[in-house]
Amino acid sequence: MAEYLWYILASDILGSAVTTATYIRHKNIDLRRGWIMLACIIGMCTVGSFAAWRAGNVVLGGFTLILTFCIGIRFLVKPSTERADAGAKGAALDWNGGAVSLFFGLTIGFGTGFVGSGGGMMMLVVFTAFLGMELKSAVGTSTFIMTFTALIASVSHILIHPAILLERWPVLILCMTVATAASLASARFANRVYSRTVGLVTGVVLTLLGGALILLHYWDAIAAQPLALSTLKCLGEYLLFIIPAALVLLLLHFTTHIPKVVFRKLLHLPAFCSAAVIVWRADSWQAASLTLALFAAIVYPALCLCERWQGYGGLFVQKAPGEIKKSLLLLFLSDAALVALCWGAFNLPWVASAAILMWGSGDGAAALAGHRFGRRHVRLPLADPKKTWEGSAAMVLVSAAVGTAAMLVLTAMPWWQCLLFALAAAIPGAYTELISRNGDDTVTVPVVNTAVLLALCVIFL
């Protein structure tokens, strides 16, 4: 792993140089606020490289990888870096900025020389978070400094391990060629778009890169844990289901004139099928529940990021701001809990799958039937007066049909018993949907369906 990181470090020399040239042409380098960092980092990088040479090895652990991932998340959460109290481009450093530059310049410089990587990302954080540089200037200034630090660190580590250059020079040439071409293309792109766009792209790239490198770095430890390996396998197979489904829905949205209420319910299809797919592919209830929770942890910040896109409101029809991300978070976390209960406690994984499928299909049918045919409003205790009998009837029928089909496939029960079980759960499920407000039916209906099915299993099976 360390060898390949050294190749990346050596590739930074030419890549940083061409990137710096592009940023210089666009006047996006700010050495008036970066000169102290420049001097300290170059000086201490030399000291750190000498220390690494004397030590005979380097310490390329997981710190740099975790740092990459964390910085990526930081830019996803806050892509804009300008501060109101920061000086203008080219303004001289004040005493506070000078002290910050001196401290971080010395520490980052030594760490870059000794460890061999991470300096560019840490400089980016200091320039944006502490010195308030505009992102393009921060990137340009840090890559300018990295041109020198990469050269110093690469030479020192090649001296420590000559095989990097003598035995595997084709790999080094390939890395440098690809890195230089990519650096030039990305630098030209970054200097032609808004700083906010640069921040978002930076966040996405660093988050994905950091996550992939962490996975590769710790793969042996992960592979030694059967549960971790099983969860990753299940997540990968689930992504093979959810990504094509999302692409098909996007294609329908942009190529057809589907009514918004219909498209909203079409979005429910892959969501409420998720638990069934994951339970089907998982090796254990722990892997299934962890996969659902892990996906919730991935999709929630992704939707927070997508909310910044102007077309988000047209794509996801929301009843209230933030409703979609909240509903998906509640859905996957509650599904994880239901799978753990049904499979882990009762050894009945099909109950969770059937209960969630009944909710999703019935909820969609209720909304569509109520919107198209609803005339008679429900006047039951606690019921939402906007709901209609037509919608509730559609929910009972569709939930019962889907529940019956699911149980016929997942269990050995005769058809009539599957139908009775499904009807017994569909009716209280429909009433629960009537009294649930603010999208709470995402949790309440599957829970009621599950409770009824579990009770019937305990009594009759």
C-alpha positions in Angstrom: 0.0 0.0 0.0 2.8 2.4 0.9 4.5 1.8 -2.4 1.5 2.9 -4.4 1.1 6.0 -2.2 4.7 6.9 -3.1 3.9 6.6 -6.8 1.0 9.0 -6.2 3.3 11.4 -4.3 5.9 11.4 -7.2 3.1 12.0 -9.7 2.2 15.1 -7.7 5.4 16.8 -8.9 4.4 17.3 -12.6 0.7 17.3 -11.8 1.1 20.1 -9.3 3.3 22.0 -11.7 0.8 22.1 -14.6 -2.0 22.8 -12.1 0.0 25.7 -10.7 0.6 27.1 -14.2 -3.1 27.1 -14.9 -3.9 28.9 -11.6 -1.2 31.5 -12.2 -2.7 32.3 -15.6 -6.1 32.9 -13.9 -4.4 34.9 -11.1 -5.7 32.5 -8.5 -2.5 32.2 -6.3 -2.2 34.3 -3.2 1.4 34.2 -1.9 0.9 37.4 0.2 -1.1 35.3 2.6 0.7 32.1 1.8 4.4 33.0 1.9 4.9 32.0 5.5 3.3 28.6 4.9 5.5 28.3 1.8 8.7 29.0 3.6 7.9 26.9 6.7 6.6 23.9 4.7 9.5 23.7 2.3 12.0 24.1 5.1 10.3 21.5 7.4 9.6 19.2 4.6 13.3 18.9 4.0 13.9 18.2 7.7 11.1 15.6 7.8 12.4 13.9 4.7 15.9 13.7 6.4 14.3 12.3 9.5 12.5 9.7 7.4 15.7 8.8 5.7 17.5 8.4 9.0 14.6 6.3 10.4 14.8 4.1 7.3 11.0 3.9 6.8 7.9 5.9 6.7 4.7 5.9 8.6 2.0 5.8 5.9 -0.9 4.6 8.0 -4.6 5.4 7.8 -4.4 9.0 9.0 -4.0 10.5 5.5 -6.9 8.4 4.2 -9.2 9.3 7.0 -8.2 13.0 6.6 -9.1 12.8 2.8 -12.5 11.4 3.6 -13.2 14.0 6.4 -12.1 16.9 4.2 -14.4 15.7 1.5 -17.4 15.6 3.9 -16.4 19.1 5.0 -16.7 20.5 1.5 -19.9 18.7 0.9 -21.5 20.3 4.0 -20.0 23.7 3.3 -18.7 24.2 -0.3 -18.3 27.9 0.0 -15.1 28.9 2.0 -15.2 32.7 2.0 -15.4 34.5 5.3 -16.7 38.0 5.9 -13.8 38.8 8.2 -11.1 37.5 5.8 -8.9 39.9 3.9 -9.2 40.4 0.2 -7.1 38.5 -2.3 -3.5 39.7 -2.1 -4.0 41.4 1.3 -1.1 41.1 3.8 -1.4 38.7 6.8 -2.3 40.2 10.1 -0.6 39.0 13.3 -3.2 36.3 13.9 -2.9 35.0 10.3 0.9 35.0 10.7 0.8 33.0 13.9 -1.6 30.5 12.3 0.6 30.2 9.2 3.8 29.7 11.2 2.3 26.9 13.4 0.6 25.0 10.7 3.5 25.6 8.2 6.0 24.0 10.6 3.8 21.0 11.5 2.4 20.3 8.0 5.9 20.7 6.5 7.5 18.1 8.8 4.6 15.8 8.5 4.6 15.9 4.7 8.3 15.2 4.6 8.3 12.4 7.1 4.9 10.7 6.3 5.1 11.4 2.6 1.5 12.7 1.9 -1.4 14.7 3.2 0.2 18.1 3.0 -1.9 19.5 0.1 -5.2 18.6 1.8 -4.1 20.0 5.2 -2.9 23.2 3.5 -6.3 23.5 1.8 -8.1 23.3 5.2 -5.8 26.0 6.8 -6.1 28.4 3.8 -9.9 28.1 3.7 -10.9 27.5 7.3 -8.3 29.6 9.2 -7.1 32.2 6.7 -10.4 32.6 4.9 -9.0 32.3 1.3 -11.4 32.0 -1.6 -11.4 28.3 -2.6 -9.7 28.8 -6.0 -6.9 30.8 -4.4 -6.5 28.2 -1.7 -6.2 25.4 -4.2 -3.8 27.3 -6.4 -1.6 28.4 -3.5 -1.5 24.9 -2.0 -0.7 23.2 -5.3 2.1 25.8 -5.9 3.6 24.7 -2.5 3.0 21.1 -3.2 5.1 21.2 -6.4 8.2 21.7 -4.2 7.2 19.5 -1.3 6.3 16.6 -3.6 9.7 16.9 -5.2 11.5 16.9 -1.8 9.5 14.1 -0.3 9.6 11.9 -3.5 13.4 12.2 -3.8 13.9 11.3 -0.1 11.6 8.3 -0.3 13.1 7.0 -3.5 16.5 7.2 -1.8 15.1 5.1 1.1 13.5 2.6 -1.3 15.3 2.7 -4.7 13.2 -0.1 -6.1 10.4 2.4 -6.5 12.3 4.0 -9.4 14.7 1.2 -10.5 12.4 -1.8 -10.6 8.9 -0.3 -11.3 9.6 2.7 -13.4 6.8 1.8 -15.9 4.2 2.2 -13.1 5.7 5.5 -12.1 5.6 6.8 -15.6 2.0 5.7 -16.1 1.0 7.4 -12.8 2.7 10.6 -13.7 1.2 10.7 -17.2 -2.4 10.1 -16.0 -2.0 12.4 -13.0 -0.6 15.3 -15.2 -3.4 15.0 -17.8 -6.1 14.8 -15.1 -4.6 17.7 -13.2 -4.5 19.9 -16.3 -8.1 19.1 -17.2 -9.4 19.6 -13.7 -7.5 22.9 -13.2 -9.0 24.4 -16.4 -12.4 23.3 -15.3 -12.0 24.7 -11.8 -10.9 28.1 -13.0 -13.9 28.5 -15.3 -16.7 27.7 -12.8 -18.0 29.2 -9.6 -16.2 28.6 -6.4 -19.2 26.9 -4.9 -19.1 24.4 -7.8 -15.4 23.8 -7.1 -16.2 23.1 -3.5 -18.9 20.6 -4.3 -16.8 18.8 -6.8 -13.9 18.8 -4.4 -16.1 17.3 -1.7 -17.5 14.5 -3.9 -14.0 13.6 -5.3 -12.3 13.6 -1.9 -15.2 11.7 -0.1 -15.3 9.0 -2.8 -11.5 8.8 -3.0 -11.1 8.7 0.8 -13.7 6.1 1.2 -12.2 3.9 -1.5 -8.7 4.2 0.0 -9.9 3.5 3.5 -11.6 0.4 2.2 -8.5 -0.8 0.4 -6.2 0.1 3.2 -8.2 -1.9 5.8 -9.4 -4.6 3.5 -7.4 -7.4 5.2 -8.9 -6.4 8.6 -12.4 -6.2 7.0 -12.0 -9.5 5.3 -11.1 -11.1 8.6 -14.5 -10.1 10.0 -17.2 -12.2 8.4 -20.0 -9.8 9.4 -18.2 -6.8 7.8 -17.5 -8.7 4.6 -21.1 -10.0 4.5 -22.4 -6.5 5.0 -20.3 -5.0 2.2 -21.3 -7.8 -0.1 -24.9 -7.2 0.6 -24.6 -3.5 0.2 -22.9 -4.0 -3.2 -25.6 -6.3 -4.4 -28.3 -3.9 -3.2 -26.6 -1.0 -5.1 -26.8 -3.2 -8.2 -30.6 -3.0 -7.7 -31.2 0.5 -6.5 -28.9 2.4 -9.0 -30.5 1.0 -12.2 -34.0 1.5 -10.6 -33.1 5.2 -9.9 -31.7 5.6 -13.5 -34.9 4.2 -15.0 -37.0 6.6 -12.9 -34.9 9.6 -13.9 -35.2 8.6 -17.5 -39.0 8.4 -17.2 -39.1 11.8 -15.4 -37.1 13.6 -18.2 -38.6 11.8 -21.2 -42.3 11.5 -20.3 -45.0 13.7 -18.8 -45.9 11.6 -15.8 -48.1 13.5 -13.3 -46.2 14.6 -10.2 -48.3 12.6 -7.8 -47.8 9.4 -9.9 -44.0 10.0 -10.2 -43.9 10.6 -6.4 -45.4 7.1 -5.8 -43.1 5.5 -8.5 -40.2 6.7 -6.3 -41.7 4.6 -3.5 -41.2 1.4 -5.5 -37.4 0.9 -5.1 -37.6 2.3 -1.6 -40.2 -0.1 -0.2 -38.7 -3.0 -2.1 -35.4 -2.4 -0.5 -35.9 -4.4 2.6 -37.1 -7.5 0.7 -34.1 -7.3 -1.7 -31.7 -6.9 1.2 -33.2 -9.7 3.3 -33.1 -12.0 0.2 -29.4 -11.3 -0.5 -28.1 -11.1 3.1 -26.4 -14.0 4.9 -27.7 -13.0 8.3 -30.1 -10.6 10.0 -27.1 -8.6 11.3 -25.8 -8.1 7.8 -29.3 -7.1 6.5 -29.9 -4.6 9.3 -26.4 -3.1 9.0 -26.9 -2.7 5.2 -30.1 -0.9 5.7 -28.6 1.4 8.3 -25.5 2.0 6.3 -27.5 2.9 3.2 -29.5 5.4 5.3 -26.2 6.9 6.5 -25.1 7.3 2.8 -28.4 8.5 1.3 -29.3 11.2 3.9 -26.2 13.4 3.4 -26.5 12.8 -0.4 -30.0 14.2 -0.4 -28.9 17.1 1.8 -26.4 17.9 -0.9 -28.9 17.5 -3.7 -31.3 20.0 -2.0 -28.9 22.7 -3.1 -29.7 21.9 -6.7 -32.5 24.0 -8.2 -34.2 21.1 -9.9 -34.5 19.1 -6.7 -38.0 20.4 -5.9 -39.2 19.5 -9.4 -37.8 16.0 -9.2 -38.9 15.2 -5.6 -42.4 16.4 -4.9 -42.3 17.3 -1.2 -45.2 18.0 1.1 -42.9 20.0 3.3 -39.2 21.1 3.1 -36.9 18.2 3.9 -39.7 15.6 3.8 -38.1 13.3 1.3 -34.8 12.9 3.2 -36.6 12.6 6.5 -38.9 9.9 5.2 -36.1 7.9 3.6 -34.0 8.1 6.8 -37.0 6.9 8.9 -37.9 4.2 6.4 -34.4 2.6 6.2 -33.8 2.8 9.9 -37.2 1.4 10.9 -36.7 -1.3 8.3 -33.4 -2.2 9.9 -35.1 -2.5 13.3 -38.0 -4.6 11.9 -35.6 -7.0 10.2 -33.6 -7.3 13.4 -36.8 -8.1 15.3 -38.4 -10.5 12.9 -35.3 -12.3 11.7 -33.1 -11.9 14.8 -35.7 -12.5 17.5 -38.3 -14.7 15.8 -36.4 -16.2 12.9 -39.2 -15.0 10.6 -37.5 -12.8 8.0 -40.4 -13.0 5.6 -42.6 -11.1 8.1 -40.5 -7.9 7.8 -40.4 -8.2 4.0 -44.2 -8.8 3.7 -45.1 -6.1 6.1 -43.0 -3.4 4.4 -44.1 -4.5 0.9 -47.7 -4.3 2.0 -47.2 -0.8 3.3 -45.4 0.5 0.2 -47.8 -0.9 -2.3 -50.9 0.0 -0.3 -49.7 3.5 0.4 -49.1 4.1 -3.3 -52.5 2.7 -4.2 -54.3 4.8 -1.6 -52.7 8.0 -2.8 -53.4 7.4 -6.5 -57.0 6.1 -6.0 -57.7 8.9 -3.5 -56.4 11.5 -6.0 -58.2 10.1 -9.0 -61.5 8.7 -7.5 -61.7 10.0 -4.0 -65.1 11.6 -3.3 -66.2 10.4 0.2 -64.0 11.7 3.0 -63.4 9.5 6.1 -65.0 10.6 9.3 -63.5 8.2 11.7 -62.0 9.0 15.2 -58.4 10.4 14.8 -58.5 10.0 11.0 -57.1 12.7 8.7 -60.2 14.4 7.2 -58.4 14.8 3.9 -58.3 11.0 3.4 -61.0 9.2 1.4 -62.8 5.9 1.6 -61.9 5.2 -2.0 -58.2 5.5 -1.1 -58.5 3.4 2.0 -60.3 0.7 0.1 -57.6 0.6 -2.5 -55.0 0.3 0.2 -56.7 -2.7 1.8 -57.1 -4.5 -1.5 -53.6 -3.8 -2.9 -51.9 -4.5 0.5 -53.8 -7.8 0.9 -53.0 -8.8 -2.7 -49.3 -8.0 -2.3 -49.1 -9.5 1.1 -50.7 -12.7 -0.1 -48.3 -12.9 -3.1 -45.3 -12.3 -0.8 -46.3 -15.0 1.6 -46.9 -17.5 -1.1 -43.4 -16.9 -2.4 -41.6 -16.7 1.0 -43.5 -19.3 3.1 -44.9 -22.8 2.8 -48.4 -21.7 4.0 -51.4 -22.6 1.8 -53.0 -19.8 -0.2 -56.0 -19.4 1.9 -53.9 -18.9 5.1 -51.7 -16.4 3.3 -54.8 -14.5 2.2 -56.2 -14.5 5.7 -52.9 -13.3 7.2 -52.7 -10.6 4.6 -56.2 -9.3 5.2 -55.8 -9.4 8.9 -52.8 -7.1 8.6 -54.1 -4.9 5.7 -57.2 -3.6 7.5 -55.4 -2.2 10.7 -52.6 -1.1 8.4 -55.1 1.0 6.4 -56.6 2.5 9.5 -53.1 3.3 10.8 -52.4 5.2 7.5 -55.6 7.2 8.0 -54.5 8.5 11.4 -50.8 9.0 10.6 -49.8 12.5 9.7 -46.7 14.4 8.4 -45.4 11.3 6.7 -45.3 9.2 9.9 -47.0 6.3 8.0 -43.5 5.4 6.7 -42.9 4.0 10.2 -46.3 3.4 11.8 -47.9 1.2 9.0 -45.0 -1.2 8.7 -44.8 -1.5 12.5 -48.6 -2.3 12.7 -48.4 -4.8 9.8 -45.4 -6.5 11.5 -47.1 -6.7 14.9 -50.2 -8.3 13.4 -48.3 -10.8 11.3 -46.0 -11.7 14.2 -49.0 -12.2 16.5 -50.7 -14.5 14.0 -47.5 -16.5 13.6 -47.2 -16.9 17.3 -50.8 -18.0 17.7 -51.3 -20.2 14.6 -47.9 -21.4 13.5 
